[in-house]
Amino acid sequence: MTQLGNFVWSIADQLRGVYKPHQYGNVILPMTILRRLDCVIEPHKEDVLSRAKKIRNPEHLALVLRKEFGLPFYNTSSYTLKTLLSEPDNLRANLVDYISGFSANVADIFERFKLENELITLDEKDRLFLVVRKFSEVDLHPQSLPNAHMGDLFEELIRKFADASNETAGEHFTPRDAIRLMVELLFAPDDEALSSPGVVRTVYDPTAGTGGMLSVADDHLRRLNPDARLVLHGQEFNDQSYAICKADMIAKGQDPANIKVEDTLANDLFAGKRFDYCLSNPPYGVDWKAAEAKVKAERQRDGVKSRFGAGLPDIGDGQMLFLQHLVHKMRPTSDGGGRGAIVLNGSPLFTGDAGSGPSEIRRWLLESDFVDCIVGLPTNMFYNTGIATYVWVLDNSKPAERRGKVLLIDGSSFYSKMRRNLGDKSRELGHADVERILKLYDAAEDGEHSNLFDYWQFGYWKITVERPLRLNFLCSEERVDVALAHALLKQREAELRPILALFGDKLFRDRNLFIDKMKSALREAGVRLDAREMKALLAGLSERDPTAEACVDTRGCPEPDVQLRDTEQVPFPEADQRSCERTVAAFMAAEVLPYVPDAWVDVSKTKVGYEIPFTRHFFSRAPTRSLAEIDSELNTLVAEIVGLLQEIEQ
């Protein structure tokens, strides 16, 4: 594969000077697709032309060719890439004619690449003949290069173009080893059912990229059951990735109408359709501003039944929108149920406070029992990031023994080092690593690398703990100056200062008593203050004092001190995760009141939260070294330093 990739890449030598390295893909990728389609149709070229002369209706012709020869597309031009070379003076016109001869389901592939514009440039710079001749020599026949390897070739080329232009190739595709793990986990519970003769299943990828996930899923099922049929569907936003994906699907005999191009979040082009299996690798940490208006409009229109009914994440990261979308696209339980697998970074596990959009999305996923398993992958697994990533396995119809359960698998140490880094990817999952994870998934039990939880164990109440405001009041010269400096009281300093002087240096630790005395003094002096002015005066004369009486409102209830306000997370109890009042009371009695007996909970602020602290459950503390071992190491270092100093002195 690398040799073939290098050969195709070497054709880019013909482009040097005419194109910059980051532009090579504009020619190489569509020409690679063109050569692949040229090779697929070559054995049936004469048959296609003879049928085309008799059948003028394109739709009828497509049905006949599919039925007779299994061709998912056709080309009615008399040319091939090789025969085009016989007329070098008319090469561009003939090549355009050849491309125009493809069936409608292929035409937009080359339109997305704007290939005709590139042909004009190549022709003007005398490079067209050289490029076409080079590609006509590449053997991309399906017998020589199976579909799975063709997908690998596209990824190899994209990687090379990305390296040449400092772009992120990982935005276009997912490493095959990660996809294989996702597919194995996705199909694991259904292996027996999928081995039945003539079984048909549907797969969907809302972030299809170049189609790698769809291809691996198709190859996996064919190995499992050659008689099985997987109907592939995908939606992709990037034009070039879409074109590659569609070309790959056509070569596989899939319906090209099932590959669509548009922003999935803004417009679900498979609205109303549900699938047996869903796969996705959405972009990490990418904002969804472009789709914001349509996402919010859909949510407002359809409410909880919309794709995003559970909540909205921060505008800076759309991963959890794709997570909700994937659940929405799984076949409903009433129709047999569906499963999904999506790879995300760590933020969807824990970001967002209780009651926030991300927390509410997790709450919906867990309380609806959609989360089957989460697998922590090794770092440096992906081409464009070295951060930790996680595969979420989703299921809306779990078997009885797994209902209400969530399995966490720590696969961060299951990898082998690659001989050569590819971008940020320096580690890969080998066959043994995948098998190890699958065994842990199948066992679904507590162990060194796996933990099984009830879903409610990730839930908690976030409570607000208040403590009473305690103030003392003193009309000292310093505090009076502070109070009368307030904007509301500056103009009244002359009449207020003599009144405040009457209080002398007496300290008040009861706010209500001080207010009564102050109001009485003001009445006697014939001075009236409105509520805002009185508040400003009291604020200037007061100071926090833990020995003072608690300040109370007009109903006699303690007034909270915002500076002492605190929050606590109270985990859901094992017996009854809904007994909030009893659980919180027990928590306060055990954890708070022994230390601050005047505290209370503001129940109006209590919120439900969910988070999945994945790393905490697999954290293992390194054993502490003994003092003797540390002393010995220090003595050794001191001896080395003394020896170096002696050498310097000599």
ABEGO torsion letter per residue (X at the ends): XAAAAAAAAAAAAAABGABBAAAAAAAAAAAAAAAAAAAAAAAAAAAAAAAAAABABAAAAAAAAAAAAGBABBBABABBAAAAAABAAAAAAAAAAAAAABBAAAAAAAAAAGAAAAAAAAAAAGAAAAAAAAAAABBABAAABBAAAAAAAAAAAAAAAAAAAGBBAAAABBBAAAAAAAAAAAAAAAAAAAABBGBBBBBBBABAEAGAAAAAAAAAAAAABAABBBBBBBBBABAAAAAAAAAAAAAAGBBAAABBBEBAAABBAABGBBBABBBBBBBBGBBAAAAAAAAAAAAAAAEAABAAAAEBBBAABAAAAAAAAAAAABBBAAAGEBBBBBBBBAAAAABEBBGBAAAAAAAAAAAAGABABBBBBBBGABAABABBBBBBBBBABBBAAABGBBBBBBAAABBBBBABBBEABABBBBAAAAAAAAAAAAAGBBBAABBBBBAAAABBBBBBBBBBBBBBBBABAAAAAAAAABAAAAAAAAAAAAAAAAAEABBBABAAAAAAAAAAAAAAAGBBBBAAAAAAAAAAABBBBAABBBBBBAAGBBBBBAAABBBBBBBBBAABAABAAAAAAAAAAAAAAAABAABBBBAAABBBBBBBBAAAAABBBBBBBBAAAAAAAAAAAAAAAAAAAAAAAX
